[in-house]
Amino acid sequence: MNLRLPLHLKLFDKKVKTIVFNNVKQEENENLIYYKIEKEKNIVSEISKALYQLNIQSVIVEGGAKLLQSFIDADLWDEARVISNEELVVNNGLAAPNLNDALMVNEEKILSDRIEYYTRTNTE
């Protein structure tokens, strides 16, 4: 949120439209949009409002457990894919997000990865 990523990353190459949610600046430069979010406000609510204003109807959230759990807790998810590697052992790692109202609809194995597909059961 504080724009600490190095600018040489492909994320910032302007080849495709990219929105960077942050607490520092509001600016548009070709395909790179910096969208400022106020620190004091709920980040999930602010991102949702911004996506609506930008007419974006579908989003893939790939983040840490805290960010993912925030979207889950706000009921702002329709589908989740949980990928587990059966060979990787991580001691003292972070707990995975907790899917509320989830129904597993499919499962597949690719090499040593197990992929579980979930949908939200409560879509009121």
N, CA, C and O atoms as a Tinker XYZ file with bonds, in Angstrom:
   496  protein
     1  N      0.815000   -1.194000    0.000000    73     2
     2  CA     0.000000    0.000000    0.000000    64     1     3
     3  C      0.860000    1.260000    0.000000    63     2     4     5
     4  O      0.370000    2.349000   -0.299000    81     3
     5  N      2.123000    1.115000    0.331000    73     3     6
     6  CA     3.002000    2.279000    0.428000    64     5     7
     7  C      3.947000    2.421000   -0.762000    63     6     8     9
     8  O      4.918000    3.175000   -0.691000    81     7
     9  N      3.680000    1.714000   -1.844000    73     7    10
    10  CA     4.474000    1.798000   -3.074000    64     9    11
    11  C      5.945000    1.468000   -2.831000    63    10    12    13
    12  O      6.828000    2.248000   -3.188000    81    11
    13  N      6.200000    0.329000   -2.234000    73    11    14
    14  CA     7.568000   -0.078000   -1.942000    64    13    15
    15  C      8.159000   -1.028000   -2.973000    63    14    16    17
    16  O      9.342000   -1.357000   -2.888000    81    15
    17  N      7.369000   -1.479000   -3.945000    73    15    18
    18  CA     7.898000   -2.397000   -4.961000    64    17    19
    19  C      8.810000   -1.652000   -5.929000    63    18    20    21
    20  O      8.540000   -0.497000   -6.258000    81    19
    21  N      9.882000   -2.289000   -6.391000    73    19    22
    22  CA    10.782000   -1.639000   -7.354000    64    21    23
    23  C     10.082000   -1.411000   -8.696000    63    22    24    25
    24  O      9.345000   -2.275000   -9.171000    81    23
    25  N     10.310000   -0.273000   -9.286000    73    23    26
    26  CA     9.640000    0.107000  -10.532000    64    25    27
    27  C     10.086000   -0.707000  -11.741000    63    26    28    29
    28  O      9.432000   -0.635000  -12.781000    81    27
    29  N     11.175000   -1.481000  -11.654000    73    27    30
    30  CA    11.642000   -2.283000  -12.789000    64    29    31
    31  C     10.835000   -3.585000  -12.967000    63    30    32    33
    32  O     11.048000   -4.302000  -13.944000    81    31
    33  N      9.933000   -3.893000  -12.059000    73    31    34
    34  CA     9.125000   -5.115000  -12.179000    64    33    35
    35  C      8.211000   -5.040000  -13.400000    63    34    36    37
    36  O      7.759000   -3.960000  -13.779000    81    35
    37  N      7.944000   -6.184000  -14.009000    73    35    38
    38  CA     7.059000   -6.240000  -15.176000    64    37    39
    39  C      5.665000   -5.697000  -14.869000    63    38    40    41
    40  O      4.959000   -5.235000  -15.766000    81    39
    41  N      5.283000   -5.755000  -13.617000    73    39    42
    42  CA     4.000000   -5.217000  -13.174000    64    41    43
    43  C      3.817000   -3.771000  -13.626000    63    42    44    45
    44  O      2.698000   -3.338000  -13.899000    81    43
    45  N      4.909000   -3.033000  -13.703000    73    43    46
    46  CA     4.861000   -1.606000  -14.015000    64    45    47
    47  C      5.250000   -1.273000  -15.460000    63    46    48    49
    48  O      5.486000   -0.104000  -15.765000    81    47
    49  N      5.324000   -2.257000  -16.354000    73    47    50
    50  CA     5.823000   -1.996000  -17.715000    64    49    51
    51  C      4.795000   -1.359000  -18.657000    63    50    52    53
    52  O      5.137000   -1.022000  -19.790000    81    51
    53  N      3.554000   -1.187000  -18.214000    73    51    54
    54  CA     2.483000   -0.508000  -18.955000    64    53    55
    55  C      2.036000   -1.249000  -20.205000    63    54    56    57
    56  O      1.345000   -0.670000  -21.044000    81    55
    57  N      2.412000   -2.517000  -20.353000    73    55    58
    58  CA     1.982000   -3.294000  -21.523000    64    57    59
    59  C      0.513000   -3.676000  -21.431000    63    58    60    61
    60  O     -0.158000   -3.820000  -22.453000    81    59
    61  N      0.013000   -3.841000  -20.220000    73    59    62
    62  CA    -1.404000   -4.124000  -19.999000    64    61    63
    63  C     -1.908000   -3.186000  -18.910000    63    62    64    65
    64  O     -1.131000   -2.682000  -18.100000    81    63
    65  N     -3.204000   -2.962000  -18.902000    73    63    66
    66  CA    -3.788000   -2.086000  -17.900000    64    65    67
    67  C     -3.572000   -2.702000  -16.522000    63    66    68    69
    68  O     -3.933000   -3.853000  -16.281000    81    67
    69  N     -2.986000   -1.929000  -15.632000    73    67    70
    70  CA    -2.674000   -2.384000  -14.283000    64    69    71
    71  C     -3.118000   -1.319000  -13.293000    63    70    72    73
    72  O     -2.828000   -0.134000  -13.457000    81    71
    73  N     -3.827000   -1.765000  -12.264000    73    71    74
    74  CA    -4.283000   -0.858000  -11.212000    64    73    75
    75  C     -3.504000   -1.182000   -9.946000    63    74    76    77
    76  O     -3.472000   -2.328000   -9.498000    81    75
    77  N     -2.883000   -0.167000   -9.381000    73    75    78
    78  CA    -2.108000   -0.324000   -8.158000    64    77    79
    79  C     -2.841000    0.421000   -7.043000    63    78    80    81
    80  O     -2.833000    1.651000   -6.997000    81    79
    81  N     -3.472000   -0.333000   -6.148000    73    79    82
    82  CA    -4.129000    0.285000   -4.999000    64    81    83
    83  C     -3.056000    0.626000   -3.981000    63    82    84    85
    84  O     -2.194000   -0.196000   -3.668000    81    83
    85  N     -3.119000    1.853000   -3.467000    73    83    86
    86  CA    -2.071000    2.330000   -2.573000    64    85    87
    87  C     -2.595000    3.422000   -1.655000    63    86    88    89
    88  O     -3.734000    3.866000   -1.796000    81    87
    89  N     -1.755000    3.856000   -0.708000    73    87    90
    90  CA    -2.099000    4.933000    0.226000    64    89    91
    91  C     -1.384000    6.236000   -0.098000    63    90    92    93
    92  O     -1.468000    7.189000    0.677000    81    91
    93  N     -0.676000    6.300000   -1.237000    73    91    94
    94  CA     0.202000    7.429000   -1.500000    64    93    95
    95  C     -0.324000    8.382000   -2.570000    63    94    96    97
    96  O     -0.375000    9.591000   -2.343000    81    95
    97  N     -0.718000    7.855000   -3.739000    73    95    98
    98  CA    -1.064000    8.773000   -4.825000    64    97    99
    99  C     -2.184000    8.248000   -5.708000    63    98   100   101
   100  O     -2.439000    7.047000   -5.788000    81    99
   101  N     -2.848000    9.203000   -6.372000    73    99   102
   102  CA    -3.885000    8.949000   -7.368000    64   101   103
   103  C     -3.332000    9.508000   -8.673000    63   102   104   105
   104  O     -3.113000   10.713000   -8.795000    81   103
   105  N     -3.103000    8.614000   -9.664000    73   103   106
   106  CA    -2.429000    9.065000  -10.887000    64   105   107
   107  C     -2.673000    8.034000  -11.987000    63   106   108   109
   108  O     -2.788000    6.841000  -11.708000    81   107
   109  N     -2.750000    8.489000  -13.219000    73   107   110
   110  CA    -2.870000    7.582000  -14.361000    64   109   111
   111  C     -1.789000    7.916000  -15.371000    63   110   112   113
   112  O     -1.627000    9.072000  -15.764000    81   111
   113  N     -1.046000    6.889000  -15.792000    73   111   114
   114  CA     0.044000    7.058000  -16.734000    64   113   115
   115  C     -0.026000    5.904000  -17.724000    63   114   116   117
   116  O      0.417000    4.794000  -17.430000    81   115
   117  N     -0.587000    6.176000  -18.899000    73   115   118
   118  CA    -0.820000    5.146000  -19.909000    64   117   119
   119  C     -1.663000    4.025000  -19.308000    63   118   120   121
   120  O     -2.779000    4.279000  -18.853000    81   119
   121  N     -1.163000    2.804000  -19.296000    73   119   122
   122  CA    -1.908000    1.662000  -18.764000    64   121   123
   123  C     -1.704000    1.443000  -17.267000    63   122   124   125
   124  O     -2.209000    0.468000  -16.710000    81   123
   125  N     -0.982000    2.326000  -16.623000    73   123   126
   126  CA    -0.687000    2.163000  -15.202000    64   125   127
   127  C     -1.501000    3.165000  -14.394000    63   126   128   129
   128  O     -1.321000    4.377000  -14.515000    81   127
   129  N     -2.403000    2.635000  -13.565000    73   127   130
   130  CA    -3.280000    3.477000  -12.753000    64   129   131
   131  C     -2.929000    3.285000  -11.279000    63   130   132   133
   132  O     -2.952000    2.165000  -10.767000    81   131
   133  N     -2.610000    4.370000  -10.615000    73   131   134
   134  CA    -2.417000    4.355000   -9.171000    64   133   135
   135  C     -3.724000    4.855000   -8.561000    63   134   136   137
   136  O     -4.144000    5.984000   -8.812000    81   135
   137  N     -4.348000    4.020000   -7.774000    73   135   138
   138  CA    -5.638000    4.356000   -7.173000    64   137   139
   139  C     -5.439000    4.474000   -5.664000    63   138   140   141
   140  O     -5.153000    3.490000   -4.982000    81   139
   141  N     -5.597000    5.699000   -5.154000    73   139   142
   142  CA    -5.335000    5.960000   -3.737000    64   141   143
   143  C     -6.520000    5.539000   -2.881000    63   142   144   145
   144  O     -7.672000    5.855000   -3.179000    81   143
   145  N     -6.207000    4.824000   -1.817000    73   143   146
   146  CA    -7.196000    4.383000   -0.839000    64   145   147
   147  C     -6.793000    4.974000    0.507000    63   146   148   149
   148  O     -5.624000    4.943000    0.891000    81   147
   149  N     -7.771000    5.505000    1.205000    73   147   150
   150  CA    -7.493000    6.114000    2.507000    64   149   151
   151  C     -7.183000    5.047000    3.549000    63   150   152   153
   152  O     -7.883000    4.039000    3.640000    81   151
   153  N     -6.138000    5.268000    4.331000    73   151   154
   154  CA    -5.687000    4.309000    5.347000    64   153   155
   155  C     -6.751000    4.038000    6.410000    63   154   156   157
   156  O     -6.857000    2.923000    6.920000    81   155
   157  N     -7.532000    5.058000    6.739000    73   155   158
   158  CA    -8.483000    4.953000    7.838000    64   157   159
   159  C     -9.712000    4.124000    7.475000    63   158   160   161
   160  O    -10.452000    3.707000    8.366000    81   159
   161  N     -9.942000    3.878000    6.201000    73   159   162
   162  CA   -11.154000    3.193000    5.768000    64   161   163
   163  C    -10.901000    1.699000    5.560000    63   162   164   165
   164  O     -9.756000    1.257000    5.463000    81   163
   165  N    -11.973000    0.943000    5.494000    73   163   166
   166  CA   -11.904000   -0.506000    5.275000    64   165   167
   167  C    -11.376000   -0.775000    3.866000    63   166   168   169
   168  O    -11.989000   -0.362000    2.882000    81   167
   169  N    -10.243000   -1.464000    3.772000    73   167   170
   170  CA    -9.578000   -1.673000    2.484000    64   169   171
   171  C    -10.450000   -2.470000    1.506000    63   170   172   173
   172  O    -10.484000   -2.149000    0.318000    81   171
   173  N    -11.146000   -3.491000    1.979000    73   171   174
   174  CA   -11.981000   -4.306000    1.090000    64   173   175
   175  C    -13.135000   -3.484000    0.541000    63   174   176   177
   176  O    -13.453000   -3.567000   -0.645000    81   175
   177  N    -13.750000   -2.704000    1.389000    73   175   178
   178  CA   -14.838000   -1.836000    0.949000    64   177   179
   179  C    -14.340000   -0.805000   -0.060000    63   178   180   181
   180  O    -15.001000   -0.553000   -1.068000    81   179
   181  N    -13.184000   -0.211000    0.204000    73   179   182
   182  CA   -12.620000    0.798000   -0.694000    64   181   183
   183  C    -12.233000    0.201000   -2.054000    63   182   184   185
   184  O    -12.474000    0.813000   -3.094000    81   183
   185  N    -11.641000   -0.980000   -2.041000    73   183   186
   186  CA   -11.287000   -1.641000   -3.307000    64   185   187
   187  C    -12.554000   -2.001000   -4.081000    63   186   188   189
   188  O    -12.598000   -1.838000   -5.300000    81   187
   189  N    -13.570000   -2.480000   -3.396000    73   187   190
   190  CA   -14.835000   -2.827000   -4.053000    64   189   191
   191  C    -15.467000   -1.604000   -4.720000    63   190   192   193
   192  O    -15.933000   -1.678000   -5.857000    81   191
   193  N    -15.478000   -0.487000   -4.005000    73   191   194
   194  CA   -16.019000    0.758000   -4.576000    64   193   195
   195  C    -15.215000    1.190000   -5.801000    63   194   196   197
   196  O    -15.782000    1.595000   -6.816000    81   195
   197  N    -13.898000    1.100000   -5.695000    73   195   198
   198  CA   -13.035000    1.500000   -6.810000    64   197   199
   199  C    -13.281000    0.618000   -8.031000    63   198   200   201
   200  O    -13.375000    1.121000   -9.150000    81   199
   201  N    -13.384000   -0.677000   -7.823000    73   199   202
   202  CA   -13.634000   -1.602000   -8.937000    64   201   203
   203  C    -14.970000   -1.292000   -9.602000    63   202   204   205
   204  O    -15.084000   -1.352000  -10.826000    81   203
   205  N    -15.972000   -0.965000   -8.808000    73   203   206
   206  CA   -17.272000   -0.581000   -9.354000    64   205   207
   207  C    -17.149000    0.690000  -10.199000    63   206   208   209
   208  O    -17.682000    0.762000  -11.306000    81   207
   209  N    -16.445000    1.688000   -9.667000    73   207   210
   210  CA   -16.253000    2.948000  -10.400000    64   209   211
   211  C    -15.479000    2.735000  -11.691000    63   210   212   213
   212  O    -15.708000    3.436000  -12.677000    81   211
   213  N    -14.566000    1.776000  -11.692000    73   211   214
   214  CA   -13.755000    1.481000  -12.874000    64   213   215
   215  C    -14.456000    0.484000  -13.812000    63   214   216   217
   216  O    -13.889000    0.067000  -14.822000    81   215
   217  N    -15.685000    0.113000  -13.467000    73   215   218
   218  CA   -16.506000   -0.807000  -14.264000    64   217   219
   219  C    -15.830000   -2.180000  -14.438000    63   218   220   221
   220  O    -15.892000   -2.784000  -15.509000    81   219
   221  N    -15.192000   -2.649000  -13.376000    73   219   222
   222  CA   -14.550000   -3.961000  -13.379000    64   221   223
   223  C    -15.469000   -4.921000  -12.644000    63   222   224   225
   224  O    -15.815000   -4.701000  -11.483000    81   223
   225  N    -15.860000   -5.988000  -13.329000    73   223   226
   226  CA   -16.875000   -6.890000  -12.788000    64   225   227
   227  C    -16.316000   -8.199000  -12.249000    63   226   228   229
   228  O    -17.030000   -8.926000  -11.557000    81   227
   229  N    -15.075000   -8.514000  -12.542000    73   227   230
   230  CA   -14.499000   -9.771000  -12.095000    64   229   231
   231  C    -13.056000   -9.541000  -11.673000    63   230   232   233
   232  O    -12.303000   -8.846000  -12.356000    81   231
   233  N    -12.676000  -10.127000  -10.544000    73   231   234
   234  CA   -11.343000   -9.909000   -9.993000    64   233   235
   235  C    -10.799000  -11.224000   -9.452000    63   234   236   237
   236  O    -11.533000  -12.011000   -8.854000    81   235
   237  N     -9.537000  -11.452000   -9.663000    73   235   238
   238  CA    -8.842000  -12.566000   -9.029000    64   237   239
   239  C     -8.005000  -11.969000   -7.903000    63   238   240   241
   240  O     -7.150000  -11.116000   -8.140000    81   239
   241  N     -8.256000  -12.417000   -6.692000    73   239   242
   242  CA    -7.497000  -11.924000   -5.539000    64   241   243
   243  C     -6.469000  -12.979000   -5.185000    63   242   244   245
   244  O     -6.809000  -14.083000   -4.759000    81   243
   245  N     -5.226000  -12.629000   -5.366000    73   243   246
   246  CA    -4.137000  -13.516000   -4.983000    64   245   247
   247  C     -3.311000  -12.738000   -3.978000    63   246   248   249
   248  O     -2.582000  -11.811000   -4.330000    81   247
   249  N     -3.434000  -13.123000   -2.751000    73   247   250
   250  CA    -2.746000  -12.342000   -1.741000    64   249   251
   251  C     -2.375000  -13.188000   -0.557000    63   250   252   253
   252  O     -2.424000  -14.417000   -0.613000    81   251
   253  N     -2.008000  -12.535000    0.499000    73   251   254
   254  CA    -1.704000  -13.225000    1.732000    64   253   255
   255  C     -2.983000  -13.639000    2.441000    63   254   256   257
   256  O     -4.085000  -13.259000    2.044000    81   255
   257  N     -2.815000  -14.419000    3.490000    73   255   258
   258  CA    -3.960000  -14.952000    4.227000    64   257   259
   259  C     -4.858000  -13.842000    4.768000    63   258   260   261
   260  O     -6.081000  -13.980000    4.752000    81   259
   261  N     -4.279000  -12.756000    5.240000    73   259   262
   262  CA    -5.076000  -11.667000    5.826000    64   261   263
   263  C     -5.952000  -10.987000    4.768000    63   262   264   265
   264  O     -7.138000  -10.754000    5.004000    81   263
   265  N     -5.377000  -10.670000    3.609000    73   263   266
   266  CA    -6.155000  -10.027000    2.543000    64   265   267
   267  C     -7.253000  -10.956000    2.043000    63   266   268   269
   268  O     -8.399000  -10.535000    1.886000    81   267
   269  N     -6.911000  -12.218000    1.791000    73   267   270
   270  CA    -7.911000  -13.177000    1.323000    64   269   271
   271  C     -9.036000  -13.332000    2.342000    63   270   272   273
   272  O    -10.209000  -13.353000    1.970000    81   271
   273  N     -8.687000  -13.441000    3.629000    73   271   274
   274  CA    -9.707000  -13.598000    4.668000    64   273   275
   275  C    -10.614000  -12.375000    4.726000    63   274   276   277
   276  O    -11.803000  -12.508000    5.014000    81   275
   277  N    -10.078000  -11.190000    4.459000    73   275   278
   278  CA   -10.888000   -9.967000    4.461000    64   277   279
   279  C    -11.977000  -10.028000    3.396000    63   278   280   281
   280  O    -13.119000   -9.648000    3.656000    81   279
   281  N    -11.636000  -10.503000    2.202000    73   279   282
   282  CA   -12.637000  -10.643000    1.142000    64   281   283
   283  C    -13.646000  -11.736000    1.477000    63   282   284   285
   284  O    -14.837000  -11.585000    1.207000    81   283
   285  N    -13.180000  -12.824000    2.059000    73   283   286
   286  CA   -14.074000  -13.927000    2.449000    64   285   287
   287  C    -15.050000  -13.449000    3.521000    63   286   288   289
   288  O    -16.254000  -13.687000    3.416000    81   287
   289  N    -14.540000  -12.780000    4.545000    73   287   290
   290  CA   -15.389000  -12.304000    5.642000    64   289   291
   291  C    -16.430000  -11.296000    5.173000    63   290   292   293
   292  O    -17.512000  -11.207000    5.753000    81   291
   293  N    -16.113000  -10.535000    4.126000    73   291   294
   294  CA   -17.049000   -9.548000    3.580000    64   293   295
   295  C    -18.018000  -10.178000    2.576000    63   294   296   297
   296  O    -18.805000   -9.471000    1.946000    81   295
   297  N    -17.962000  -11.505000    2.425000    73   295   298
   298  CA   -18.792000  -12.232000    1.449000    64   297   299
   299  C    -18.594000  -11.724000    0.028000    63   298   300   301
   300  O    -19.541000  -11.690000   -0.758000    81   299
   301  N    -17.373000  -11.329000   -0.302000    73   299   302
   302  CA   -17.057000  -10.834000   -1.632000    64   301   303
   303  C    -16.257000  -11.881000   -2.394000    63   302   304   305
   304  O    -15.165000  -11.608000   -2.894000    81   303
   305  N    -16.816000  -13.080000   -2.475000    73   303   306
   306  CA   -16.174000  -14.147000   -3.235000    64   305   307
   307  C    -17.251000  -15.068000   -3.774000    63   306   308   309
   308  O    -18.292000  -15.259000   -3.145000    81   307
   309  N    -16.995000  -15.634000   -4.933000    73   307   310
   310  CA   -17.900000  -16.597000   -5.553000    64   309   311
   311  C    -17.239000  -17.954000   -5.711000    63   310   312   313
   312  O    -17.892000  -18.991000   -5.591000    81   311
   313  N    -15.935000  -17.944000   -5.981000    73   311   314
   314  CA   -15.206000  -19.183000   -6.240000    64   313   315
   315  C    -13.820000  -19.084000   -5.615000    63   314   316   317
   316  O    -13.197000  -18.022000   -5.620000    81   315
   317  N    -13.347000  -20.202000   -5.077000    73   315   318
   318  CA   -11.998000  -20.251000   -4.512000    64   317   319
   319  C    -11.317000  -21.523000   -4.990000    63   318   320   321
   320  O    -11.947000  -22.570000   -5.136000    81   319
   321  N    -10.042000  -21.410000   -5.224000    73   319   322
   322  CA    -9.207000  -22.562000   -5.576000    64   321   323
   323  C     -8.112000  -22.673000   -4.532000    63   322   324   325
   324  O     -7.323000  -21.748000   -4.338000    81   323
   325  N     -8.074000  -23.801000   -3.872000    73   323   326
   326  CA    -7.089000  -24.032000   -2.829000    64   325   327
   327  C     -6.085000  -25.037000   -3.363000    63   326   328   329
   328  O     -6.437000  -26.175000   -3.673000    81   327
   329  N     -4.838000  -24.615000   -3.469000    73   327   330
   330  CA    -3.781000  -25.470000   -4.011000    64   329   331
   331  C     -2.873000  -25.888000   -2.868000    63   330   332   333
   332  O     -2.311000  -25.049000   -2.163000    81   331
   333  N     -2.738000  -27.194000   -2.696000    73   331   334
   334  CA    -1.885000  -27.747000   -1.644000    64   333   335
   335  C     -0.842000  -28.645000   -2.285000    63   334   336   337
   336  O     -1.163000  -29.484000   -3.127000    81   335
   337  N      0.392000  -28.466000   -1.888000    73   335   338
   338  CA     1.456000  -29.327000   -2.378000    64   337   339
   339  C      1.677000  -30.426000   -1.354000    63   338   340   341
   340  O      1.957000  -30.155000   -0.187000    81   339
   341  N      1.549000  -31.652000   -1.794000    73   339   342
   342  CA     1.629000  -32.790000   -0.877000    64   341   343
   343  C      3.054000  -33.163000   -0.500000    63   342   344   345
   344  O      3.254000  -33.976000    0.402000    81   343
   345  N      4.045000  -32.592000   -1.165000    73   343   346
   346  CA     5.441000  -32.901000   -0.857000    64   345   347
   347  C      6.121000  -31.815000   -0.032000    63   346   348   349
   348  O      7.126000  -32.074000    0.629000    81   347
   349  N      5.580000  -30.615000   -0.069000    73   347   350
   350  CA     6.179000  -29.477000    0.622000    64   349   351
   351  C      5.817000  -29.505000    2.107000    63   350   352   353
   352  O      4.647000  -29.658000    2.459000    81   351
   353  N      6.802000  -29.360000    2.961000    73   351   354
   354  CA     6.578000  -29.300000    4.402000    64   353   355
   355  C      7.026000  -27.923000    4.885000    63   354   356   357
   356  O      8.181000  -27.534000    4.710000    81   355
   357  N      6.096000  -27.196000    5.493000    73   355   358
   358  CA     6.402000  -25.869000    6.033000    64   357   359
   359  C      6.114000  -25.915000    7.529000    63   358   360   361
   360  O      4.980000  -26.150000    7.947000    81   359
   361  N      7.128000  -25.695000    8.310000    73   359   362
   362  CA     6.949000  -25.664000    9.763000    64   361   363
   363  C      6.648000  -24.236000   10.203000    63   362   364   365
   364  O      7.266000  -23.284000    9.728000    81   363
   365  N      5.703000  -24.103000   11.105000    73   363   366
   366  CA     5.351000  -22.795000   11.676000    64   365   367
   367  C      4.915000  -21.784000   10.626000    63   366   368   369
   368  O      5.240000  -20.603000   10.740000    81   367
   369  N      4.195000  -22.218000    9.620000    73   367   370
   370  CA     3.679000  -21.306000    8.597000    64   369   371
   371  C      2.422000  -20.600000    9.071000    63   370   372   373
   372  O      1.962000  -20.817000   10.193000    81   371
   373  N      1.871000  -19.759000    8.218000    73   371   374
   374  CA     0.629000  -19.056000    8.533000    64   373   375
   375  C     -0.563000  -19.958000    8.238000    63   374   376   377
   376  O     -0.525000  -20.790000    7.331000    81   375
   377  N     -1.598000  -19.780000    9.003000    73   375   378
   378  CA    -2.824000  -20.535000    8.762000    64   377   379
   379  C     -3.461000  -20.046000    7.459000    63   378   380   381
   380  O     -3.418000  -18.858000    7.138000    81   379
   381  N     -4.046000  -20.975000    6.727000    73   379   382
   382  CA    -4.742000  -20.633000    5.480000    64   381   383
   383  C     -6.038000  -19.907000    5.815000    63   382   384   385
   384  O     -6.564000  -20.057000    6.917000    81   383
   385  N     -6.555000  -19.123000    4.878000    73   383   386
   386  CA    -7.852000  -18.482000    5.097000    64   385   387
   387  C     -8.935000  -19.530000    5.342000    63   386   388   389
   388  O     -8.834000  -20.672000    4.892000    81   387
   389  N     -9.962000  -19.117000    6.057000    73   387   390
   390  CA   -11.068000  -19.983000    6.399000    64   389   391
   391  C    -12.257000  -19.658000    5.500000    63   390   392   393
   392  O    -12.826000  -18.572000    5.607000    81   391
   393  N    -12.641000  -20.572000    4.625000    73   391   394
   394  CA   -13.753000  -20.331000    3.703000    64   393   395
   395  C    -15.087000  -20.501000    4.427000    63   394   396   397
   396  O    -15.407000  -21.580000    4.926000    81   395
   397  N    -15.859000  -19.412000    4.475000    73   395   398
   398  CA   -17.194000  -19.461000    5.075000    64   397   399
   399  C    -18.191000  -19.895000    4.010000    63   398   400   401
   400  O    -18.055000  -19.518000    2.846000    81   399
   401  N    -19.176000  -20.671000    4.387000    73   399   402
   402  CA   -20.250000  -21.075000    3.469000    64   401   403
   403  C    -19.711000  -21.641000    2.169000    63   402   404   405
   404  O    -20.167000  -21.258000    1.092000    81   403
   405  N    -18.743000  -22.551000    2.255000    73   403   406
   406  CA   -18.087000  -23.084000    1.056000    64   405   407
   407  C    -18.523000  -24.512000    0.774000    63   406   408   409
   408  O    -18.719000  -25.317000    1.684000    81   407
   409  N    -18.668000  -24.798000   -0.503000    73   407   410
   410  CA   -18.986000  -26.142000   -0.968000    64   409   411
   411  C    -17.913000  -26.551000   -1.972000    63   410   412   413
   412  O    -17.727000  -25.881000   -2.988000    81   411
   413  N    -17.205000  -27.651000   -1.695000    73   411   414
   414  CA   -16.206000  -28.121000   -2.651000    64   413   415
   415  C    -16.940000  -28.753000   -3.824000    63   414   416   417
   416  O    -17.748000  -29.663000   -3.635000    81   415
   417  N    -16.663000  -28.277000   -5.036000    73   415   418
   418  CA   -17.362000  -28.755000   -6.228000    64   417   419
   419  C    -16.484000  -29.612000   -7.124000    63   418   420   421
   420  O    -16.989000  -30.300000   -8.012000    81   419
   421  N    -15.179000  -29.580000   -6.903000    73   419   422
   422  CA   -14.281000  -30.381000   -7.733000    64   421   423
   423  C    -12.926000  -30.482000   -7.031000    63   422   424   425
   424  O    -12.578000  -29.671000   -6.173000    81   423
   425  N    -12.187000  -31.501000   -7.427000    73   423   426
   426  CA   -10.851000  -31.697000   -6.899000    64   425   427
   427  C    -10.032000  -32.393000   -7.971000    63   426   428   429
   428  O    -10.521000  -33.299000   -8.646000    81   427
   429  N     -8.784000  -31.970000   -8.126000    73   427   430
   430  CA    -7.913000  -32.640000   -9.079000    64   429   431
   431  C     -6.486000  -32.644000   -8.555000    63   430   432   433
   432  O     -6.118000  -31.853000   -7.686000    81   431
   433  N     -5.703000  -33.542000   -9.099000    73   431   434
   434  CA    -4.302000  -33.662000   -8.699000    64   433   435
   435  C     -3.442000  -33.456000   -9.933000    63   434   436   437
   436  O     -3.655000  -34.090000  -10.966000    81   435
   437  N     -2.472000  -32.565000   -9.814000    73   435   438
   438  CA    -1.505000  -32.313000  -10.875000    64   437   439
   439  C     -0.122000  -32.464000  -10.249000    63   438   440   441
   440  O      0.283000  -31.657000   -9.412000    81   439
   441  N      0.594000  -33.501000  -10.662000    73   439   442
   442  CA     1.880000  -33.851000  -10.066000    64   441   443
   443  C      1.722000  -33.951000   -8.551000    63   442   444   445
   444  O      0.949000  -34.783000   -8.077000    81   443
   445  N      2.434000  -33.126000   -7.776000    73   443   446
   446  CA     2.324000  -33.224000   -6.322000    64   445   447
   447  C      1.360000  -32.186000   -5.737000    63   446   448   449
   448  O      1.282000  -32.023000   -4.519000    81   447
   449  N      0.629000  -31.487000   -6.609000    73   447   450
   450  CA    -0.343000  -30.491000   -6.147000    64   449   451
   451  C     -1.748000  -31.068000   -6.149000    63   450   452   453
   452  O     -2.139000  -31.796000   -7.061000    81   451
   453  N     -2.496000  -30.730000   -5.114000    73   451   454
   454  CA    -3.921000  -31.049000   -5.068000    64   453   455
   455  C     -4.674000  -29.728000   -5.159000    63   454   456   457
   456  O     -4.401000  -28.808000   -4.388000    81   455
   457  N     -5.613000  -29.623000   -6.084000    73   455   458
   458  CA    -6.382000  -28.397000   -6.278000    64   457   459
   459  C     -7.830000  -28.691000   -5.924000    63   458   460   461
   460  O     -8.457000  -29.582000   -6.497000    81   459
   461  N     -8.350000  -27.929000   -4.971000    73   459   462
   462  CA    -9.746000  -28.051000   -4.566000    64   461   463
   463  C    -10.484000  -26.805000   -5.033000    63   462   464   465
   464  O    -10.009000  -25.686000   -4.841000    81   463
   465  N    -11.645000  -27.003000   -5.647000    73   463   466
   466  CA   -12.463000  -25.911000   -6.166000    64   465   467
   467  C    -13.688000  -25.754000   -5.274000    63   466   468   469
   468  O    -14.413000  -26.718000   -5.027000    81   467
   469  N    -13.910000  -24.548000   -4.797000    73   467   470
   470  CA   -15.035000  -24.266000   -3.910000    64   469   471
   471  C    -15.923000  -23.175000   -4.510000    63   470   472   473
   472  O    -15.451000  -22.296000   -5.230000    81   471
   473  N    -17.198000  -23.250000   -4.203000    73   471   474
   474  CA   -18.120000  -22.150000   -4.504000    64   473   475
   475  C    -18.776000  -21.737000   -3.196000    63   474   476   477
   476  O    -18.831000  -22.506000   -2.236000    81   475
   477  N    -19.260000  -20.533000   -3.181000    73   475   478
   478  CA   -19.933000  -20.005000   -1.995000    64   477   479
   479  C    -21.376000  -20.481000   -2.013000    63   478   480   481
   480  O    -22.059000  -20.347000   -3.029000    81   479
   481  N    -21.849000  -21.034000   -0.903000    73   479   482
   482  CA   -23.210000  -21.560000   -0.868000    64   481   483
   483  C    -24.232000  -20.478000   -0.523000    63   482   484   485
   484  O    -25.383000  -20.557000   -0.951000    81   483
   485  N    -23.829000  -19.486000    0.235000    73   483   486
   486  CA   -24.743000  -18.418000    0.633000    64   485   487
   487  C    -24.520000  -17.216000   -0.271000    63   486   488   489
   488  O    -23.606000  -16.427000   -0.029000    81   487
   489  N    -25.342000  -17.061000   -1.316000    73   487   490
   490  CA   -25.136000  -15.979000   -2.295000    64   489   491
   491  C    -26.263000  -14.974000   -2.269000    63   490   492   493
   492  O    -26.607000  -14.408000   -3.308000    81   491
   493  N    -26.846000  -14.737000   -1.109000    73   491   494
   494  CA   -27.971000  -13.777000   -0.989000    64   493   495
   495  C    -27.551000  -12.375000   -1.331000    63   494   496
   496  O    -28.369000  -11.457000   -1.281000    81   495
